[in-house]
């Protein structure tokens, strides 16, 4: 089992970089930062967590989980992170986001055999992964529901569903924008039904239609591609935009990030513990 780092889809990035990440291991201890609670930790009026613009975060999907990073929000792999690790973060005053793939099948996950073969399309540029036919919502709903049950039962506050824009890629299926909208809204509902917040991953073309359905956004490389302004609907709605750049130094994007109130940092492609926040 492994937790792959995520990048811009192959249609924009070319051939994918194949990585061999490590499993998330036992968490080391961490103490609360102290001081006043971060405003991004406040719940939404309806009781579900909704991070606010500018909330700092850490995104780690590979390597030994470092719980000492001074960030109020952690986005970590839902399968390899244990309930005990989530509890360690919670005791330290952190909120936690559960990374799961909802738009692509992964052959290394423990539930891989539960996916009917006819749901699997072309490879998405990552070893062992294939796009899912998101038109078949009735078959995918219980599978994704079980994954979100896992996130809830481990104590996570939110979900980061990945591969949410298969309709813009060569998936092997004739997916339309409407197919994607219906599926993404299903994903949001499944999370909300379990009391979990949920983020819209990339899928910039559908931000105007989906900003009301999601509690925050997660974006890769909007500065590199000149697209960060397209995420302003989330900020205007009082919702955080968690943003990373891989190839640009912070001097190239932090000024824009501060102007747009994005939660930005530089990361390495493998998404280990290293980070350089704005």
Sine and cosine of phi, psi and omega as CSV:
sin_phi,cos_phi,sin_psi,cos_psi,sin_omega,cos_omega
0.00,0.00,0.63,-0.78,0.04,-1.00
-0.55,-0.83,0.29,-0.96,0.02,-1.00
-0.90,-0.44,0.96,-0.27,-0.11,-0.99
-0.98,0.22,0.60,-0.80,0.15,-0.99
-0.95,0.30,0.53,-0.85,-0.05,-1.00
-0.96,-0.27,0.57,-0.82,0.06,-1.00
-0.69,-0.73,0.08,-1.00,0.15,-0.99
-0.78,0.62,0.69,-0.73,-0.02,-1.00
-0.82,0.57,0.35,-0.94,-0.11,-0.99
-0.86,0.51,-0.46,0.89,-0.03,-1.00
-0.89,0.45,-0.40,0.92,-0.01,-1.00
-0.96,-0.28,-0.41,0.91,-0.14,-0.99
-0.95,-0.31,-0.14,0.99,-0.08,-1.00
0.98,0.18,-0.45,-0.89,-0.04,-1.00
-0.88,0.47,0.71,-0.70,-0.05,-1.00
-0.97,0.25,0.54,-0.84,0.10,-0.99
-0.99,0.13,0.86,-0.51,-0.02,-1.00
-1.00,0.05,0.81,-0.58,-0.04,-1.00
-0.90,-0.44,0.37,-0.93,0.08,-1.00
-0.82,-0.57,0.97,0.23,-0.07,-1.00
-0.96,0.29,0.32,-0.95,0.05,-1.00
-1.00,0.04,0.33,-0.95,0.11,-0.99
-0.94,0.33,0.50,-0.87,0.16,-0.99
-0.94,0.35,0.81,-0.58,-0.03,-1.00
-0.98,-0.19,-0.13,-0.99,-0.06,-1.00
-0.87,0.49,0.64,-0.77,-0.05,-1.00
-0.96,0.26,0.57,-0.82,0.16,-0.99
-1.00,0.07,0.28,-0.96,-0.10,-1.00
-0.96,0.28,0.43,-0.90,0.06,-1.00
-0.56,-0.83,0.49,-0.87,0.02,-1.00
-0.93,-0.36,0.50,-0.86,0.05,-1.00
-0.85,0.53,0.52,-0.85,-0.01,-1.00
-0.92,0.38,-0.45,0.89,-0.05,-1.00
0.99,0.13,0.01,-1.00,0.00,-1.00
0.98,0.19,-0.24,-0.97,-0.04,-1.00
-0.96,0.29,0.55,-0.83,0.05,-1.00
-0.88,0.48,0.62,-0.79,0.05,-1.00
-0.91,0.41,0.71,-0.71,-0.02,-1.00
-0.88,0.48,-0.39,0.92,0.02,-1.00
-0.94,0.33,-0.16,0.99,-0.01,-1.00
-1.00,-0.01,-0.08,1.00,-0.04,-1.00
-0.94,0.35,0.60,-0.80,0.02,-1.00
-0.97,0.24,0.41,-0.91,0.14,-0.99
-0.93,0.37,0.33,-0.95,-0.04,-1.00
-0.80,0.60,-0.55,0.83,-0.02,-1.00
-0.99,0.15,0.02,1.00,0.07,-1.00
0.98,-0.19,-0.30,0.95,0.03,-1.00
-0.99,0.13,0.63,-0.78,0.01,-1.00
-0.89,0.46,0.69,-0.73,0.06,-1.00
-0.61,-0.79,0.98,-0.20,-0.04,-1.00
-0.90,0.44,0.60,-0.80,-0.06,-1.00
-1.00,-0.05,0.38,-0.93,0.02,-1.00
-0.82,0.58,0.67,-0.74,0.03,-1.00
1.00,0.01,-0.08,1.00,0.01,-1.00
-0.89,0.45,0.80,-0.60,0.00,-1.00
-0.95,0.33,0.43,-0.90,-0.04,-1.00
-0.46,-0.89,0.30,-0.95,0.14,-0.99
-0.81,-0.58,0.67,-0.74,0.01,-1.00
-0.82,-0.57,0.94,-0.34,-0.01,-1.00
-0.71,-0.71,0.88,-0.47,0.00,-1.00
-0.91,-0.41,-0.18,0.98,-0.03,-1.00
-0.70,-0.71,0.35,-0.94,0.05,-1.00
0.99,0.14,0.01,-1.00,0.03,-1.00
-0.93,0.37,0.80,-0.60,-0.09,-1.00
-0.91,0.41,0.86,-0.51,0.01,-1.00
-0.99,-0.13,0.96,-0.28,-0.04,-1.00
-1.00,-0.02,0.13,0.99,-0.04,-1.00
-1.00,-0.10,-0.04,1.00,0.00,-1.00
-0.89,0.45,0.72,-0.69,-0.05,-1.00
-0.99,0.15,0.94,0.33,0.04,-1.00
-0.70,-0.72,0.69,-0.72,-0.05,-1.00
-0.97,0.23,-0.20,0.98,-0.03,-1.00
-0.77,-0.64,0.74,-0.67,0.06,-1.00
-0.88,-0.48,0.77,-0.64,0.11,-0.99
-0.93,-0.36,0.92,-0.39,-0.12,-0.99
-0.69,-0.72,0.27,-0.96,-0.06,-1.00
-0.92,0.40,0.78,-0.63,-0.06,-1.00
-0.94,0.35,-0.53,0.85,-0.04,-1.00
-0.99,0.16,-0.70,0.72,-0.13,-0.99
-1.00,0.02,-0.27,0.96,0.07,-1.00
-0.99,0.12,0.75,-0.66,-0.06,-1.00
-1.00,0.01,0.30,-0.95,0.08,-1.00
-0.87,0.50,-0.56,0.83,0.02,-1.00
-0.92,0.39,-0.63,0.78,0.05,-1.00
-0.91,0.40,-0.66,0.75,0.05,-1.00
-0.88,0.48,-0.66,0.75,0.01,-1.00
-0.91,0.42,-0.62,0.78,0.06,-1.00
-0.86,0.52,-0.71,0.71,0.03,-1.00
-0.91,0.41,-0.65,0.76,-0.01,-1.00
-0.89,0.46,-0.68,0.73,0.01,-1.00
-0.90,0.44,-0.44,0.90,0.04,-1.00
-1.00,0.06,0.11,0.99,0.05,-1.00
1.00,0.08,0.24,0.97,-0.01,-1.00
-1.00,-0.04,0.47,-0.88,0.24,-0.97
-1.00,-0.10,0.48,-0.88,-0.08,-1.00
-0.79,-0.62,0.65,-0.76,0.02,-1.00
-0.90,-0.43,0.74,-0.68,-0.08,-1.00
-0.99,-0.11,0.94,-0.33,0.04,-1.00
-0.98,0.21,0.83,-0.55,0.13,-0.99
-0.61,-0.79,0.51,-0.86,0.09,-1.00
-1.00,0.01,0.81,-0.59,0.01,-1.00
-0.92,-0.39,-0.22,0.97,-0.03,-1.00
-0.93,-0.38,-0.03,1.00,0.01,-1.00
-0.64,-0.77,0.55,-0.84,0.06,-1.00
-1.00,0.05,0.63,-0.78,0.00,-1.00
-0.83,-0.56,0.84,-0.54,-0.10,-0.99
-0.96,0.29,-0.17,0.98,-0.04,-1.00
-0.99,-0.13,0.03,1.00,0.01,-1.00
-1.00,0.06,0.48,-0.88,-0.05,-1.00
-0.91,0.41,-0.33,0.94,0.00,-1.00
-0.98,-0.19,0.24,0.97,-0.10,-1.00
-0.84,0.54,-0.61,0.80,-0.05,-1.00
-0.94,0.34,-0.26,0.97,-0.02,-1.00
-0.98,0.22,-0.20,0.98,-0.04,-1.00
-1.00,0.02,0.87,-0.48,0.05,-1.00
-0.85,0.53,0.63,-0.78,-0.07,-1.00
-0.87,0.50,-0.52,0.85,-0.04,-1.00
-0.94,0.35,-0.20,0.98,0.05,-1.00
-0.99,0.11,-0.18,0.98,-0.14,-0.99
-0.99,-0.10,0.79,-0.62,-0.01,-1.00
-0.97,-0.26,-0.60,-0.80,-0.01,-1.00
-0.97,0.25,0.31,-0.95,0.08,-1.00
-0.90,0.44,0.52,-0.85,-0.02,-1.00
-0.98,-0.19,0.25,0.97,0.02,-1.00
0.99,-0.11,-0.01,1.00,0.01,-1.00
-0.87,-0.50,0.72,-0.69,-0.05,-1.00
-0.83,0.56,0.79,-0.61,0.04,-1.00
0.99,0.14,0.17,0.99,-0.04,-1.00
-0.84,-0.54,0.59,-0.81,0.02,-1.00
-0.63,-0.77,0.60,-0.80,0.03,-1.00
-0.87,0.49,0.51,-0.86,0.07,-1.00
-0.98,-0.19,0.49,-0.87,0.07,-1.00
-0.99,0.13,1.00,-0.04,-0.11,-0.99
-0.96,0.28,-0.06,1.00,0.12,-0.99
-0.94,0.34,-0.40,0.92,-0.10,-0.99
-1.00,-0.06,0.91,0.42,-0.12,-0.99
-0.91,0.40,-0.57,0.82,-0.03,-1.00
-0.89,0.46,-0.54,0.84,0.01,-1.00
-0.99,0.11,-0.54,0.84,-0.02,-1.00
-0.99,0.16,-0.46,0.89,-0.08,-1.00
-0.83,0.56,-0.77,0.64,0.00,-1.00
-0.92,0.40,-0.53,0.85,0.02,-1.00
-0.92,0.40,-0.71,0.71,0.03,-1.00
-0.95,0.32,-0.55,0.84,0.06,-1.00
-0.87,0.49,-0.63,0.77,0.03,-1.00
-0.92,0.39,-0.60,0.80,0.04,-1.00
-0.91,0.40,-0.65,0.76,0.01,-1.00
-0.95,0.32,-0.51,0.86,0.14,-0.99
-0.86,0.51,-0.67,0.74,0.03,-1.00
-0.86,0.51,-0.72,0.70,0.01,-1.00
-0.87,0.49,-0.72,0.69,0.01,-1.00
-0.89,0.46,-0.72,0.69,-0.08,-1.00
-0.93,0.38,-0.44,0.90,0.07,-1.00
-0.99,0.17,-0.17,0.99,0.06,-1.00
0.99,-0.14,0.19,0.98,0.03,-1.00
-0.91,0.42,0.42,-0.91,0.06,-1.00
-1.00,-0.07,-0.39,0.92,-0.15,-0.99
-0.42,-0.91,0.14,-0.99,0.01,-1.00
-0.80,-0.60,0.67,-0.74,0.21,-0.98
-0.95,-0.32,0.99,-0.13,0.02,-1.00
-0.99,0.13,0.81,-0.58,-0.07,-1.00
-0.99,-0.16,0.25,-0.97,0.02,-1.00
0.87,0.49,0.79,0.61,-0.07,-1.00
-0.99,-0.12,0.27,0.96,-0.02,-1.00
-0.67,-0.74,0.67,0.74,0.00,-1.00
-0.86,0.52,-0.45,0.89,-0.05,-1.00
-0.92,0.38,-0.31,0.95,0.03,-1.00
-1.00,-0.06,0.05,1.00,-0.05,-1.00
-0.88,-0.48,0.18,-0.98,0.05,-1.00
-0.99,0.12,0.99,0.15,-0.14,-0.99
-1.00,0.10,-0.29,0.96,-0.12,-0.99
1.00,-0.08,-0.06,1.00,0.03,-1.00
-0.81,-0.59,0.49,-0.87,0.02,-1.00
-0.99,0.15,0.89,0.46,-0.06,-1.00
-0.96,0.27,0.63,-0.78,0.04,-1.00
-0.93,-0.37,0.20,-0.98,0.07,-1.00
-0.87,0.50,-0.60,0.80,0.01,-1.00
-0.92,0.40,-0.64,0.77,0.07,-1.00
-0.84,0.55,-0.70,0.72,-0.03,-1.00
-0.93,0.38,-0.66,0.75,0.03,-1.00
-0.86,0.51,-0.72,0.70,-0.01,-1.00
-0.89,0.45,-0.66,0.76,-0.01,-1.00
-0.94,0.34,-0.69,0.73,-0.02,-1.00
-0.90,0.44,-0.60,0.80,0.06,-1.00
-0.93,0.36,-0.56,0.83,0.11,-0.99
-0.88,0.47,-0.70,0.71,0.01,-1.00
-0.87,0.50,-0.69,0.73,0.03,-1.00
-0.88,0.47,-0.67,0.74,0.00,-1.00
-0.91,0.41,-0.67,0.75,0.01,-1.00
-0.87,0.50,-0.64,0.77,0.04,-1.00
-0.93,0.38,-0.74,0.67,-0.05,-1.00
-0.90,0.43,-0.58,0.82,0.04,-1.00
-0.87,0.48,-0.39,0.92,0.00,-1.00
-0.98,-0.20,0.17,0.99,0.02,-1.00
0.98,0.21,0.23,0.97,-0.03,-1.00
-0.99,-0.14,0.65,-0.76,0.21,-0.98
-0.95,0.30,0.29,-0.96,-0.05,-1.00
-0.53,-0.85,0.63,-0.78,-0.01,-1.00
-0.94,-0.33,0.53,-0.85,0.10,-0.99
-1.00,0.03,0.88,-0.48,-0.05,-1.00
-1.00,-0.05,0.88,-0.48,-0.01,-1.00
0.78,0.62,-0.83,-0.56,0.02,-1.00
0.73,0.68,0.78,0.63,-0.08,-1.00
-0.89,0.45,-0.52,0.85,-0.03,-1.00
-0.87,0.50,-0.46,0.89,-0.10,-1.00
-0.95,-0.30,0.20,0.98,0.04,-1.00
-0.82,0.58,-0.73,0.69,-0.03,-1.00
-0.86,0.51,-0.59,0.81,-0.01,-1.00
-0.98,0.19,-0.43,0.90,-0.17,-0.98
-0.94,-0.34,-0.11,0.99,-0.05,-1.00
-0.85,0.52,-0.52,0.85,0.01,-1.00
-0.97,0.24,-0.29,0.96,-0.04,-1.00
-1.00,-0.06,-0.32,0.95,-0.11,-0.99
-0.89,-0.45,0.44,-0.90,-0.11,-0.99
-1.00,-0.08,-0.29,0.96,0.05,-1.00
-0.27,-0.96,0.08,-1.00,0.05,-1.00
-0.81,-0.58,0.47,-0.88,0.13,-0.99
-0.82,-0.57,0.80,-0.60,-0.08,-1.00
-0.71,-0.71,0.59,-0.81,0.10,-1.00
-0.91,-0.42,0.82,-0.57,0.24,-0.97
0.92,0.38,0.50,0.87,0.03,-1.00
-0.91,0.41,-0.50,0.87,0.02,-1.00
-0.94,0.34,-0.68,0.73,-0.01,-1.00
-0.87,0.50,-0.57,0.82,-0.05,-1.00
-0.97,-0.23,0.17,0.99,0.07,-1.00
0.91,0.42,0.64,0.77,-0.11,-0.99
-0.85,-0.52,0.05,1.00,-0.16,-0.99
-0.89,0.47,-0.54,0.84,0.00,-1.00
-0.88,0.47,-0.37,0.93,-0.01,-1.00
-0.94,0.33,-0.20,0.98,0.02,-1.00
-1.00,-0.08,0.00,1.00,-0.05,-1.00
-0.88,0.48,-0.45,0.89,0.07,-1.00
-0.84,0.55,-0.56,0.83,0.04,-1.00
-0.92,0.38,-0.72,0.70,0.00,-1.00
-0.89,0.46,-0.68,0.73,0.02,-1.00
-0.89,0.46,-0.47,0.88,0.03,-1.00
-1.00,0.08,0.07,1.00,0.00,-1.00
0.98,0.21,0.42,0.91,-0.06,-1.00
-0.89,-0.45,0.67,-0.75,-0.06,-1.00
-0.92,0.40,0.52,-0.85,0.19,-0.98
-0.88,-0.47,0.96,-0.29,0.02,-1.00
-1.00,0.05,0.89,-0.46,-0.24,-0.97
-0.76,-0.65,0.66,-0.75,0.09,-1.00
-0.77,-0.64,0.50,-0.86,0.20,-0.98
-0.84,-0.54,0.60,-0.80,0.01,-1.00
-0.96,-0.29,-0.63,0.78,-0.16,-0.99
-0.97,-0.24,-0.24,0.97,0.03,-1.00
-0.99,-0.16,0.65,-0.76,0.13,-0.99
-0.96,0.29,0.33,-0.94,-0.04,-1.00
-0.86,0.51,-0.48,0.88,0.01,-1.00
-0.90,0.44,-0.32,0.95,-0.04,-1.00
-1.00,-0.04,-0.24,0.97,-0.06,-1.00
-0.67,-0.74,-0.23,0.97,-0.08,-1.00
-0.93,0.38,-0.55,0.83,0.05,-1.00
-0.87,0.49,-0.73,0.69,0.05,-1.00
-0.90,0.43,-0.66,0.75,-0.01,-1.00
-0.87,0.49,-0.69,0.72,0.03,-1.00
-0.90,0.43,-0.65,0.76,0.02,-1.00
-0.88,0.48,-0.66,0.75,-0.05,-1.00
-1.00,0.02,-0.06,1.00,0.00,-1.00
0.91,0.43,0.64,0.77,0.06,-1.00
-1.00,0.03,0.45,-0.90,0.09,-1.00
-1.00,-0.09,1.00,-0.01,-0.24,-0.97
-0.91,-0.41,0.51,-0.86,0.10,-1.00
-0.38,-0.93,0.32,-0.95,0.13,-0.99
-0.99,-0.10,0.70,-0.71,0.04,-1.00
-0.75,-0.67,0.30,-0.95,0.17,-0.99
-1.00,0.01,0.41,-0.91,-0.11,-0.99
-0.85,0.53,-0.53,0.85,-0.03,-1.00
-0.96,0.26,-0.14,0.99,0.04,-1.00
0.81,0.59,0.78,0.63,0.17,-0.99
-0.99,0.13,-0.40,-0.92,-0.09,-1.00
-0.97,0.25,-0.44,0.90,-0.08,-1.00
-0.87,0.48,0.66,-0.75,0.06,-1.00
-0.45,-0.89,0.44,-0.90,0.12,-0.99
-0.72,-0.70,1.00,-0.05,-0.07,-1.00
-0.97,0.23,0.36,-0.93,0.09,-1.00
-0.96,0.29,0.00,0.00,0.00,0.00
